[in-house]
Amino acid sequence: MDTTTLAAFLAVDLLLVFTPGADWAYAISAGLRGRSVVPAVTGLIAGHAAYALVAVAGLAVIVASSPAALTALTVAGAGYLLWLGWGVLRQPAAPAAAGESSDASRLQVLLKGFGISGLNPKALLLYFSLFPQFIDPATGWPVAAQTGLLSTVHLTACAVVYLAVGILARTVLSTRPSAARIVTRISGAMMIAIGALLLVESLAR
């Protein structure tokens, strides 16, 4: 795989990673809870890594070639996104008071992050629609190797961006409870809007 193709993928990938959505909302929420954002981000990355393993195994090509399977996955992700967005709107994250700790354990935080990114329609779009456009069997690289390289680039970008989002949420919004609630409500509304759009488009196919 040449550097031009890799650079083009990175540019498109960063546009997707920098687009606020369910992952961003969860990273922001983790930053406002007064605990380390690492378990939350680790869970988010684990969800994307699961897609990476599926893609490397070649199942992404199979799913992408099956409209019914891709539609079913997209509908499931859209539904989960709607549910998460509604939960954020009902109970927006607020900065934790000094000494206050969350009831959720690190493992629970990690597992929730895994579920959020594992059913994130944006991840579906990336692995099942975007990846095949940058993979060329004629380059001499095995398809699995190319997929693995693209996945590594994506996972690294996600880790850096989500950690930054969580840390910035803690440092910038921790002393501004009203601003924190506004940001999380906007994130929740965006999740609902994106989920509804994906659901309508999937069912209209």
Steps between C-alpha positions, in 0.01 A plus 500: 500500500653832395525807720262700280219254557577485870501881528168522315348244736631685805345826378159341451528302822581810705194675359287216631679475835473877555126491430320510839278203568442220748872444566556870565201520732628206704853642519358836615280327758800305630699820530226661707465212744814592689685177423761387251379507140731209411250216574232673292733565207641146528147365464432720198823387334421135581172533312678636194766228536228236483394642164865500396531128575184432298635708212839326505322165496338606176146509630470871425509426128232233543273726705554794266394282207179400680259796512266319741776427752638852481151646541434282805825612664430863421147479642633341821763771535248776427261363760774485761602855413141622547485329840832650612404847378173489689685391813741793468214747456316360803808504722778720359843453652607759752842561659550280805540681827830482680540160662194362322548168323289322245318181594620332182818294522782536251391174337141624463624825348720305259221260400257786438759668280543175309126480441478861388774477238416140413153605384599843371368549144803719429722196556278296269542767233875503544569128487235381259481793258821702524769236548433314172564823306861515625584132464655388173597132461715594197756679719660173604402544864261235638154643556521402869826693538354810335191478718715456809707807416193716438346371824815589694493853362132534590538361852792733570302801377204401717714454810668839465181694418278335763758542775535866405122547502465339842787697652380828350151433633646458848725807489273740311150397610567374853448847649207585271207271591250683278735488200565131563128424496454699179786315328371158604144587396628610160687168473184311593295691243762429234493128583122494464514695172771276352326185619166611356661593167678166474182314595292681237763450228541131585129427497454698177746279307 
